[in-house]
Amino acid sequence: MNQSKLNQLIYTKLALVSKSLMLSLIGFLMVSGIASAQVNKNSQIFKTLKVKDSILFKIGFNKCEVEKSAALMFDDLEFYHDKGGITNSKEEFVKTMKNGICRENNPEKVYRFLVEESLEIFPMYNNGKLYGALQNGKHFFSTDKNMTYNKTDNYALFSHLWIIENDKWKLKRVISYNHVAKETKNNTVKYTVPKDILETYSGKYMAKTGKATISVKNNTLQLNAGEMVVVLNAKSENIFAHPKAPLTFEFVKNTKGKIIKMIVRENGKIAEEVKKIEN
């Protein structure tokens, strides 16, 4: 047998072995569950973890029954938030909730809403045995209990790692990210404020990060704060909204009718009260 025919024979046998190994690997993946994609929304896993999501947020977050959501967490819970940093335990999470959003008599209570159609569940297996699942989705927040996704000006993404322990699903890791604003019809100009009233809002204001200037432009207000220059949209006579960010600016008068400050809210929560220092 010449070298050419020998090489061809070796190539053919290697190809057959490779194909056999590939078929075996695919079969193993299918049997073990490693190759499985997200589960059907009618599956038991999906329904179970959607209920867990409701306990975490509709009860624990929205109703502030924090202990009920905490019961679903591992003690070594890790929570990664792209704006709020890292929470390293269940105990720390509960403390943060009770001293923040769920503090007593909080006038700016924020509520969480799940974008139902965004929810996805990806099961996780070890040698064919289900040990956990990754739950991904989109949600938004508002101080308005009746807010809808079509009307909201913000949203974020989340990933929850659920692990089965003693036949019970418990939350191990949380990543909350991509907190962004979105333009909505709510943020377009729908309210016209008389120019003489707009003029009363113009002037210089002292913020924590420095001075901000409000001026009248195109029959509404323009905000200059550092490198930010933006034309605000009127939502009422004294409340204006950022066109892209979840920020509103409320102008407040004293008893003599003089503008004395501007209240800045982010996602409906007071972020800062900015004193007017110059007309």
FENJO-V420619 format. One record per pair of residues at least 12 apart in sequence whose C-alpha atoms are under 8 Angstrom apart, sorted by the first residue. I is the first residue (numbers start at 0). J is the second residue. Records with the same first field share a line. If there is no record, write none. Layout:
I=J ; J
This chain:
30=127
31=124 ; 125 ; 126 ; 127 ; 128
32=123 ; 124 ; 127
33=123 ; 124 ; 127
35=122
36=121 ; 122
37=119 ; 120 ; 121 ; 122
38=119 ; 120 ; 121 ; 122
40=119
44=120
45=119 ; 120
48=134
51=71
54=67 ; 68
55=67 ; 68 ; 69 ; 71
56=68 ; 111
57=111
60=101 ; 110 ; 111
61=109 ; 110 ; 111
63=101
65=93 ; 96 ; 97
66=93
69=89 ; 93
71=168 ; 169 ; 170
72=89 ; 169 ; 170 ; 171
73=89 ; 169 ; 170 ; 171
74=88 ; 89 ; 90
75=87 ; 88 ; 89 ; 171
76=88 ; 89 ; 170 ; 171 ; 172 ; 173
77=89 ; 171 ; 172 ; 173
78=172 ; 173 ; 174 ; 175
79=173 ; 174 ; 175
80=174 ; 175 ; 176
81=175 ; 176 ; 177 ; 178
82=176 ; 178
107=142 ; 267 ; 268 ; 269
108=142 ; 268
109=140 ; 141 ; 142 ; 143 ; 267 ; 268
110=140 ; 141 ; 142 ; 143 ; 144
111=138 ; 139 ; 140 ; 141
112=138 ; 139 ; 140 ; 147
113=136 ; 137 ; 138 ; 139
114=136 ; 137 ; 138 ; 139 ; 148
117=135 ; 136 ; 137
118=134 ; 135 ; 136 ; 137
119=134 ; 135 ; 136
120=132 ; 133 ; 134 ; 135
121=133 ; 134
130=162 ; 163
131=160 ; 161 ; 162 ; 163 ; 168
132=160 ; 161 ; 162
133=158 ; 159 ; 160 ; 161
134=158 ; 159 ; 160 ; 161
135=156 ; 157 ; 158 ; 159
136=156 ; 157 ; 158
137=154 ; 155 ; 156 ; 157
138=154 ; 155 ; 156 ; 157
139=151 ; 153 ; 154 ; 155
140=153 ; 154 ; 266
141=266 ; 267
142=266 ; 267 ; 268
149=183
150=183 ; 184 ; 185
151=181 ; 183 ; 185
152=180 ; 181 ; 182 ; 183 ; 185 ; 186 ; 243 ; 244 ; 245
153=178 ; 179 ; 180 ; 181 ; 244 ; 245 ; 266
154=177 ; 178 ; 179 ; 180 ; 181
155=175 ; 176 ; 177 ; 178 ; 179
156=175 ; 176 ; 177 ; 178
157=173 ; 174 ; 175 ; 176
158=173 ; 174 ; 175
159=171 ; 172 ; 173 ; 174
160=172 ; 173
179=244
180=243 ; 244 ; 245
181=243 ; 244
182=242 ; 243 ; 244
186=232 ; 234 ; 240 ; 241 ; 242 ; 243
187=232 ; 242
188=232 ; 233 ; 234
189=233 ; 234
190=233 ; 234 ; 235 ; 236
191=218 ; 219 ; 233 ; 235 ; 236
192=218 ; 219 ; 233 ; 235 ; 236
193=218
194=215 ; 218 ; 219
197=215 ; 218 ; 219 ; 220
198=214 ; 215
199=257 ; 258
200=213 ; 214 ; 250 ; 258
201=213 ; 214 ; 215 ; 220 ; 278
202=214 ; 275 ; 276 ; 277 ; 278
203=275 ; 276 ; 277 ; 278
204=260 ; 261 ; 273 ; 274 ; 275 ; 276 ; 277
205=273 ; 274 ; 275 ; 276
206=271 ; 272 ; 273 ; 274
207=273
209=224 ; 225
210=224 ; 225
211=223 ; 224 ; 225
212=224
216=230
219=231 ; 232 ; 233
220=232
229=241
230=242
237=249 ; 250 ; 251
238=250
245=265 ; 266 ; 267
246=263 ; 264 ; 265 ; 266 ; 267
247=263 ; 264 ; 265 ; 267
248=261 ; 262 ; 263 ; 264
249=261 ; 262 ; 263
250=262
258=275
259=274 ; 275
260=272 ; 273 ; 274 ; 275
261=273 ; 274 ; 275
